[in-house]
Amino acid sequence: MKNMHRKRRSSWIDITFSIAIIALTVSAIYLISQTTKNEASSLPEKNKASTSVVIDTIDSHYPGIKIITETSNDTYIPFAIQYPQSLHSPFNEAISKYITTAKQNYLTTMAENKKNGSKFTGELNISFETLSHYSGNYSFVLVNSSSTGGANGTTDIRSFHLNPETGETFTIADLFGRDPKNLEQLSTLAREAIYNDPLLADHVFPEEVHLQTEPIWANFDNFAITDESLILYFDEYELAAGAAGPPIIVIPVSDINSLLSEKFQLVVEDTDENTITKDPVKEENPATPPKDTESSTNQVNNDSDTTEDETEGSTEEVDDGIKQIALTFDDGPDPKVTIQILETLNKYDAKATFFMLGSRVEYYPEIAKKVQEAGHELGNHTWNHPDLTKANVEKVRSEINETSSIIENVTGQKVTAFRPPYGAVNKTVRSQTNLPVVLWDVDTLDWKHRDPDKLLAHVKGATKDGSIILMHDIHQSTADGLDAVLAYLQSEGYTFVKVSELQ
Ligand code: ZN
């Protein structure tokens, strides 16, 4: 009995020891593998030890260019990546850096999702296109489509440029001889091309188009040059709503040949009548409509000054002890920003006025409906955001009427105010609508600074009883800064009213 007892005890001790040793060994192996994993994290193929990542290198049709393919068949986190490599390390390093970052972002996000219990199978697909130019220069356009959860994936387009013979890379600035005048022309041509593109024209956000095509070289970073055209790639969701993928703009070489630096200029013999580059010497571009966008956007500042008298008139001070303020939001609706703004307004039980664009209501009818359901005032801000003082009567009428129609159809509620884009208004514009024309006296400049903290600073400095505050429900920074603005105004004793309720 005693013996048995002792025996049993000693075997328990043995088992406990064995378990402890096994546990220690396992954790030691785990720790070592973790460390090596971290050390090797710059080597992408070691990222997923358990799944097979296949890396393959083949020659391309282009001299000096190889194609690297990396694929993983992981059940939850698969990827297929293809990119070019040359004989020149600066180019190769730039590409590798982009690929590694894209892959790391994808793997990290997916690992987090998995940890949080998501069963969603991700997708990362990077492929590329090679576009050649007669000068021996190549543009490599990498298309990165990824999806890490839910239905909406994203597509990112990035371009890299190389002369495979010399190893020289080139930028958009090199292409245009680093000449600021050429950059201005490029900006104008890009705007023109965007507004002339039937797939984009009706769907673009004019203020965004303006920003993304400002004459700054970096705006045109992603491009490809061929013998026929200059192709510009813009970021997805930036220029237009609901666009299928990133906007791609094509400008014929005939329109830019004279602007290109010498080594990229096409010189074509003067034989064919139809030859586009017959006279590449100098061809001034005529003034183009997109210039209007530029000057009118600049007016926003001035307008807030010039319109002050107008709004003052309608808001004569009545000292009844109640301080009123009208919050107004332009250029929406937006599926994310407008919703967040509605939530914040609801938190303060504040009513506001939303001056919507017809083109965006068409895209986001359910968001417009939510604005109405939340009890806010519906305003008309035209269909496409043009400067109406530069449009003819028919255009003014259709911009206003079609917008009112769609807002009323979608929400079942009447539009009760009109705000002309850029605050630009004249007799012709006024004569085309019975709606009261509403401008503003406090401009938060939210479209310019995009800074949640500056929103409150602008409001603090300029708001008084009866003020109309101008904001835009298309900028995330505005949604983020609104809570502080409402908290401040409430603490100052203001009541939030719809613009047509201002007394
Ligand atoms: Zn606007």
Residues whose N, C-alpha, C, O or C-beta is under 5 A from the ligand:
A	BS01	ZN	D330 D331 P421
